[in-house]
Amino acid sequence: MKTIIFGAKGQLGSDLADVLRGAETIALDYDEVDISNSNSVSRTFEKYKPDAAINVAAMTDVAGCERDDVKAFMVNGLGPKFIAENCLKSNALLLHISTDYVFDGKKNSPYIEDDPPNPLNVYGISKLAVEYYISALMERYFIVRTSGLYGLHKCIGKGGNFVDSMLRLSKEKKEIKVIDDEILTPTYTLDLAGQIKDLINTNSFGIYHITNEGFCSWYEFAEEIFRFLDIKVNLMKISQSEFPSIVKRPRYSVIENKRLKSLGINKMRDWKDALHSYLIQRKKLNLV
């Protein structure tokens, strides 16, 4: 199956390109195709004539989306719309990456695929808008909602992931303050990429939640990073209200892999196990 990956040089895109290597995969990034330009997307489809498209490209800087909502909707809304339209024209299937931020966090128990979304910020709204568009336009599509991504490759949109930030702060600060009342599931991009590879080979189209299993607060995430690496830091809990931000964030955005489990193909491991594997790889690469 000839597959185009849009956003292939980012954190998840790089892992997808590695996992799908050996198949007929075309890995493209923003310097090769501008997904917010309909002509650029059309030319790409005409050139490669793919059987499938995976869209990982997005504006993931949540605060940046609040400051520039027009750009956010161009990249997160219109870009995937253009890809979906070209998939429809060429009879290609589409896998699109979405987010836990389509939910408002008021449920206080894991969200399943059928729960009604209610995003609190521009990023979540822009991602939900294209979910609606894809599901209304297409039949052969996968929408994958995920959460708290980290991986070995650089997160282009943010300049780094949460683990990068914690390790940097451990060298710069005597005291590190981390929010303890936002609950999520950290997800290793290599695990996510492997699960996507399995999913895209099924014909069970629709919306899927894919994260590692379990959940934690951002504080507990940081605590586990430092505990496993045996790094001594003065880690302090703070509340969301003590961390001023222009972004409204859900306090609870845990999502359950219900549809994967119903198909019997869920292989996502516990978030701590995934994190430990990732940190071991970082140590091997002298990235700690």
C-alpha positions as CSV (number, residue, x, y, z in Angstrom):
1,M,0.0,0.0,0.0
2,K,1.5,3.3,-1.1
3,T,1.2,5.7,1.8
4,I,2.0,9.4,2.2
5,I,2.9,10.6,5.7
6,F,2.2,14.4,6.0
7,G,4.3,15.8,8.9
8,A,6.9,13.0,8.7
9,K,9.8,14.8,10.3
10,G,8.1,15.6,13.6
11,Q,8.0,13.5,16.8
12,L,5.2,11.1,15.8
13,G,5.8,11.4,12.0
14,S,9.4,10.2,12.3
15,D,8.4,7.1,14.3
16,L,5.7,6.4,11.8
17,A,8.1,6.6,8.9
18,D,10.4,4.2,10.8
19,V,7.7,1.8,11.7
20,L,6.2,1.8,8.1
21,R,9.7,1.5,6.5
22,G,9.8,-1.4,4.0
23,A,6.3,-0.6,2.8
24,E,5.9,1.9,-0.1
25,T,6.0,5.0,2.1
26,I,6.4,8.6,1.1
27,A,7.5,10.7,4.0
28,L,6.9,14.4,3.5
29,D,7.2,17.4,5.8
30,Y,6.2,21.1,5.7
31,D,9.2,22.1,3.6
32,E,8.0,19.7,0.9
33,V,4.2,20.2,1.0
34,D,2.2,23.0,2.6
35,I,-1.0,21.3,3.8
36,S,-2.8,24.6,4.3
37,N,-2.4,25.3,0.5
38,S,-4.9,23.3,-1.5
39,N,-2.9,23.4,-4.7
40,S,0.2,22.1,-2.9
41,V,-1.8,19.2,-1.5
42,S,-3.4,18.4,-4.9
43,R,0.0,18.4,-6.6
44,T,1.3,16.0,-4.1
45,F,-1.6,13.5,-4.6
46,E,-1.3,13.9,-8.4
47,K,2.5,13.2,-8.2
48,Y,2.4,10.1,-5.9
49,K,-1.1,8.7,-6.4
50,P,-1.2,7.2,-2.9
51,D,-3.5,4.4,-1.6
52,A,-3.5,6.0,1.9
53,A,-2.6,9.2,3.6
54,I,-1.6,9.7,7.2
55,N,-1.8,13.2,8.5
56,V,0.4,14.0,11.5
57,A,1.0,17.6,10.5
58,A,-0.5,20.1,12.9
59,M,-0.1,23.3,14.8
60,T,0.5,21.8,18.3
61,D,1.6,24.9,20.2
62,V,-1.6,25.3,22.2
63,A,-0.8,28.8,23.4
64,G,0.2,29.7,19.9
65,C,-3.2,28.6,18.6
66,E,-4.9,31.0,21.1
67,R,-2.7,33.9,19.9
68,D,-3.2,33.1,16.2
69,D,-6.5,31.4,15.7
70,V,-6.5,32.0,12.0
71,K,-3.3,30.1,11.5
72,A,-4.5,27.4,13.8
73,F,-7.6,26.8,11.6
74,M,-5.6,27.0,8.4
75,V,-3.2,24.3,9.6
76,N,-5.4,22.2,11.9
77,G,-8.7,22.7,10.0
78,L,-8.3,23.5,6.3
79,G,-5.1,21.5,5.9
80,P,-6.6,18.1,6.8
81,K,-9.8,19.2,4.9
82,F,-7.7,19.5,1.7
83,I,-6.1,16.1,2.4
84,A,-9.5,14.5,2.9
85,E,-10.9,16.0,-0.3
86,N,-7.9,14.6,-2.3
87,C,-8.3,11.2,-0.6
88,L,-11.9,11.1,-1.6
89,K,-11.0,12.0,-5.2
90,S,-8.3,9.3,-5.4
91,N,-10.2,6.7,-3.4
92,A,-7.4,6.7,-0.8
93,L,-8.0,6.0,2.9
94,L,-7.1,8.6,5.5
95,L,-5.7,8.3,9.0
96,H,-5.8,11.7,10.8
97,I,-4.3,12.4,14.2
98,S,-6.5,14.3,16.7
99,T,-6.4,15.0,20.4
100,D,-7.8,14.4,23.9
101,Y,-8.3,18.2,24.0
102,V,-11.6,17.8,22.1
103,F,-13.1,17.1,25.6
104,D,-13.7,19.5,28.4
105,G,-12.5,17.3,31.3
106,K,-15.7,17.4,33.3
107,K,-16.5,13.7,33.0
108,N,-13.8,12.7,35.6
109,S,-13.6,9.2,34.2
110,P,-11.9,8.0,31.0
111,Y,-13.5,9.3,27.8
112,I,-14.6,6.7,25.2
113,E,-15.0,7.4,21.5
114,D,-18.8,7.9,21.7
115,D,-18.6,10.6,24.4
116,P,-19.7,14.1,23.2
117,P,-16.8,16.4,22.7
118,N,-16.7,20.0,24.1
119,P,-13.3,21.6,23.6
120,L,-12.2,24.5,25.8
121,N,-9.5,26.1,23.6
122,V,-8.7,27.1,20.0
123,Y,-6.5,24.1,19.5
124,G,-9.2,21.6,20.5
125,I,-11.9,23.4,18.5
126,S,-9.7,23.4,15.4
127,K,-9.0,19.7,15.7
128,L,-12.7,18.9,16.4
129,A,-13.8,20.9,13.4
130,V,-11.9,18.7,11.0
131,E,-13.0,15.6,12.8
132,Y,-16.6,16.6,11.8
133,Y,-15.6,17.4,8.3
134,I,-13.8,14.1,7.7
135,S,-16.5,12.0,9.2
136,A,-19.2,13.8,7.2
137,L,-17.2,13.6,3.9
138,M,-15.6,10.2,4.0
139,E,-16.3,6.5,4.8
140,R,-12.7,5.1,4.6
141,Y,-11.1,7.1,7.4
142,F,-9.5,6.6,10.8
143,I,-9.4,9.5,13.3
144,V,-7.0,8.8,16.1
145,R,-7.2,10.8,19.3
146,T,-4.2,10.6,21.5
147,S,-2.6,12.4,24.5
148,G,0.6,13.7,26.1
149,L,3.0,12.6,23.3
150,Y,6.7,12.2,23.9
151,G,9.4,10.5,21.7
152,L,13.0,10.3,20.7
153,H,12.5,12.7,17.7
154,K,12.2,16.4,18.0
155,C,8.7,17.9,18.6
156,I,9.0,20.6,15.9
157,G,5.8,22.5,16.9
158,K,6.9,22.9,20.5
159,G,10.6,22.7,20.3
160,G,10.7,19.7,22.7
161,N,8.4,17.4,24.8
162,F,7.6,17.3,28.5
163,V,10.5,15.0,29.3
164,D,12.9,17.4,27.5
165,S,11.6,20.3,29.5
166,M,11.9,18.4,32.8
167,L,15.5,17.3,32.1
168,R,16.5,20.8,31.1
169,L,14.9,22.4,34.2
170,S,16.6,19.9,36.4
171,K,19.9,21.4,35.3
172,E,18.8,25.0,35.4
173,K,16.5,25.3,38.5
174,K,16.8,24.6,42.1
175,E,13.1,24.1,42.4
176,I,10.7,22.7,39.7
177,K,7.0,23.4,40.0
178,V,4.6,21.1,38.1
179,I,0.8,21.0,37.9
180,D,-0.8,18.3,39.9
181,D,-4.5,18.8,39.1
182,E,-4.4,18.1,35.4
183,I,-4.8,14.3,34.7
184,L,-3.8,12.7,31.4
185,T,-2.1,9.6,29.9
186,P,1.5,10.2,28.7
187,T,1.9,8.3,25.4
188,Y,5.2,7.1,23.8
189,T,5.1,7.9,20.1
190,L,6.9,4.7,19.1
191,D,4.1,2.7,20.8
192,L,1.5,4.8,19.1
193,A,3.1,4.4,15.7
194,G,3.1,0.6,16.1
195,Q,-0.5,0.6,17.0
196,I,-1.4,2.8,14.0
197,K,0.4,0.4,11.7
198,D,-1.9,-2.4,13.0
199,L,-5.0,-0.3,12.8
200,I,-4.5,1.0,9.2
201,N,-4.4,-2.6,8.0
202,T,-8.0,-3.2,9.2
203,N,-11.2,-2.1,7.5
204,S,-12.8,-1.0,10.8
205,F,-13.0,2.7,10.0
206,G,-14.0,5.4,12.4
207,I,-12.8,7.3,15.5
208,Y,-10.3,5.6,17.8
209,H,-8.6,6.5,21.1
210,I,-5.0,5.4,21.3
211,T,-2.9,6.1,24.4
212,N,-0.7,4.1,26.7
213,E,-2.7,2.6,29.6
214,G,-3.3,4.2,32.9
215,F,-3.1,7.9,33.9
216,C,-1.3,10.4,36.0
217,S,-1.0,14.1,36.7
218,W,1.8,16.2,35.1
219,Y,3.5,16.2,38.6
220,E,3.4,12.4,38.8
221,F,4.7,12.2,35.2
222,A,7.7,14.4,36.2
223,E,8.1,12.5,39.5
224,E,8.4,9.2,37.6
225,I,11.0,10.6,35.1
226,F,13.3,11.8,37.9
227,R,12.7,8.6,40.0
228,F,13.6,6.3,37.2
229,L,16.7,8.3,36.2
230,D,17.7,8.8,39.9
231,I,17.9,12.5,39.4
232,K,17.6,14.4,42.7
233,V,15.4,17.5,42.3
234,N,13.2,19.7,44.5
235,L,9.9,18.9,42.8
236,M,6.9,21.0,43.9
237,K,3.2,20.5,43.3
238,I,1.1,23.4,42.1
239,S,-2.4,23.8,40.9
240,Q,-3.6,24.8,37.5
241,S,-4.8,28.1,39.0
242,E,-1.2,28.9,40.1
243,F,0.1,28.6,36.6
244,P,-1.3,31.5,34.6
245,S,-2.0,30.7,31.0
246,I,-4.1,32.1,28.1
247,V,-5.2,28.5,27.4
248,K,-8.1,26.8,29.1
249,R,-7.1,23.2,29.6
250,P,-9.2,20.2,30.6
251,R,-8.4,19.1,34.2
252,Y,-9.1,15.5,33.2
253,S,-8.4,14.3,29.6
254,V,-7.8,10.6,30.1
255,I,-9.1,8.6,27.1
256,E,-9.8,4.9,26.9
257,N,-8.8,2.6,24.0
258,K,-12.3,1.1,23.9
259,R,-12.6,0.5,20.2
260,L,-9.2,-1.1,20.0
261,K,-10.1,-3.4,22.8
262,S,-13.4,-4.3,21.1
263,L,-11.4,-5.4,18.0
264,G,-8.9,-7.3,20.2
265,I,-6.0,-5.4,18.8
266,N,-5.1,-3.1,21.7
267,K,-1.4,-3.6,22.5
268,M,-0.7,-0.3,24.3
269,R,1.3,-1.0,27.5
270,D,1.1,0.9,30.8
271,W,2.4,4.4,30.6
272,K,5.2,3.8,33.2
273,D,6.5,0.8,31.2
274,A,6.5,2.8,28.0
275,L,8.2,5.7,29.8
276,H,10.9,3.5,31.2
277,S,11.7,2.0,27.7
278,Y,11.9,5.5,26.3
279,L,14.2,6.7,29.1
280,I,16.5,3.7,28.6
281,Q,16.8,4.6,24.9
282,R,17.6,8.2,25.8
283,K,20.4,7.0,28.1
284,K,21.8,4.8,25.4
285,L,21.9,7.8,23.1
286,N,23.4,10.0,25.8
287,L,20.3,12.2,25.8
288,V,19.9,12.4,29.6
